[in-house]
Amino acid sequence: MLSHYATSKAFERSLKAEFWLTGLSAFAALSAIVLTVYLVRLLGHAALGNLMEAGILPLMGFNYMRLLPVLLSLALFLGLFISLTRQIHDHEAVIWSNAGLAPQTWLRPILQLAIPVTLVIALFSLITLPWLAQKRAEFEQTQGAQRRAILLAPGSFTETTGSVNGDYQVLFIEALDETGSEARKVFIADERNGQWGVTLAATGVITENPEGDRFLTLEQGQRYEHTPGTDTYRTLEFARYHTRLDPVAVDPLSRGVRQMSTLSLIQNPNAAHLGELVWRIGYPLSALTLALLALPLSQFNPRSGRSFNILFAILVYATYNNLVGLSESLVAQGHLNPLLSLILLHGGALTIFYGLFVWRMAPLRRRTAA
């Protein structure tokens, strides 16, 4: 009895050490890939003038933290799957089975790694991600305001496009006073509702309303208007002319349910909120179930080769995560009950795990019995 206990403990220590090392390596590699992709993408936006350089690192952090539950789940699955596959390939699983260890013994070290990681994923999914989404929206709003303030510089053309109706405007100011509120020699070319216009003025005053929107009031100028495809032209002279400097945009702080806390979703259980809740709960549940599935999936037939088994495991992971997104959409559209979606998806995955475990671990069970 003591010998079997010592063998079991040695087995668990060996397996857990390999799980942690392989999982951390997978997590580091995935993190490096994700950060590199985000860095290249954000540098491209900065080069085009769509992003301030000071916003590159914060946005990289927001994007990385948003994907952290996915990275942790994938690293956990890969760490377990790669380690277990190596055990099978190098016949170490056969050696442990001949030492009297039942297939159920493999579940203990897997759960000892999977449960802490799943709890971290649940913490991020249910609490941290909504907070990060809110902070990112606030940061993007601040960055947009700072960028528009910088772009309004004397001697340069500033282009803006309204997000509501697609209005387009090009603004040129030759000079600003020391306060930055009075402009001289102003040129504006714009397209509004299919009509082109050019506005010229000797002076203008920049004002801001309580909501933070900026306007330019031109004084003593002319405006020329033309409708493309027609011979209609209009020339107007004005004493004062008001135009909006900033594009009309939807407030990023009210885009949707991603910024809402989990408690708020529960207190307001409409279809969209329940769909978001199913998505957040699905993160940790899928991570734990995939960790368990790594064991039967690692058992492969040498005749089929390891490549086929790896491709099949990747297909299982991708399918499972896509089904989590599909269940969110169905619940958000009111086509599926949220509790039923969790039972069908994750309960079904656990049922598949049990069937695969009984089927693919049978060779080790026979060796143990022998």
Number of C-alpha atoms within 10 A of each C-alpha: 6 7 9 12 11 11 15 19 13 11 16 19 12 12 18 19 13 17 25 16 13 20 25 17 15 21 21 14 13 16 18 12 12 16 15 13 12 19 16 11 14 21 16 13 15 16 12 10 12 13 18 18 13 10 14 17 13 13 17 19 14 17 17 16 17 18 15 19 23 17 21 23 26 22 25 28 27 26 23 29 27 19 22 25 22 16 18 18 17 11 12 13 20 17 16 19 21 17 15 17 23 18 20 10 13 18 13 12 18 22 16 12 19 23 15 12 20 24 15 14 26 20 14 22 24 19 16 16 24 20 15 19 20 17 15 20 17 15 17 17 15 11 16 16 14 12 15 17 13 11 13 18 17 17 11 13 15 18 18 17 17 15 12 10 11 15 17 17 22 16 18 21 22 15 17 20 10 7 6 13 13 17 22 18 16 21 18 18 18 19 18 13 10 12 12 17 19 17 20 19 24 16 19 24 16 18 15 13 8 6 6 10 14 17 17 21 18 26 19 14 20 18 18 15 18 17 15 11 6 7 7 9 12 10 12 10 15 12 11 13 17 13 12 15 22 20 19 16 11 11 10 14 15 12 10 10 18 18 18 18 17 21 11 11 18 12 9 11 12 13 21 19 23 24 27 23 25 22 23 23 17 24 21 27 21 21 29 26 20 29 26 24 24 26 24 20 22 24 24 18 13 10 6 9 10 17 10 12 18 18 11 13 20 15 11 16 21 12 12 19 17 12 15 22 16 15 26 27 20 17 25 22 13 15 11 16 16 22 11 12 20 19 12 13 18 20 15 12 18 19 12 13 20 14 13 17 20 13 12 17 19 13 14 20 18 13 17 18 11 9
